[in-house]
Amino acid sequence: MRIIKTTLITLLLALACLPCGVLAAESNSVHAILVTASNQKAAADPKLAPYEAALQRNLPESSFRYLGEATAGIAANGHATLTLGRGHHLELEGEKGTGSGIAVKLRWLNGDTVLISTSLTLQPGVPAVLGRRPSDDGDTPIVLVIAK
């Protein structure tokens, strides 16, 4: 009788933990960093050191300045908003992924103006570099999007 009771308690605990494990497997974290690129040479921002190579590959004649960052969890078919500062924010919509990455629809807005709207499959630890040249040849806003 004691073995049956212990087995039933173990099964009940396992069943209670099952939804938590399934939810955790479907939920991912996305981190975004707002950066500005300038043609004015300046010292490298130490906060951007892990991403300097990716930034230089995309904008080799620029120096970069950190402006803000945010992180949010997002599940498949879920929504999240990351507020990056200076009026910039990302709206994310999770999609069912078919591989090892995190599939998201992404909208980058500055105030009410959509700067970029795209779909990405983010690989954990690999930054996606999004940028848009301003019309006045000024500083270029850039967002690094990283799956965690």
Secondary structure, DSSP 8 states (H G I E B T S, - for coil): -HHHHHHHHHHHHHHHHHHHHHHHHHEEEEEEEEEEEESS-----GGGGGGHHHHHHH-TT-EEEEEEEEEEEEETT-EEEEEEETTEEEEEEE---SSSSEEEEEEEEETTEEEEEEEEEE-BT--EEEE---TTS--EEEEEEEE-
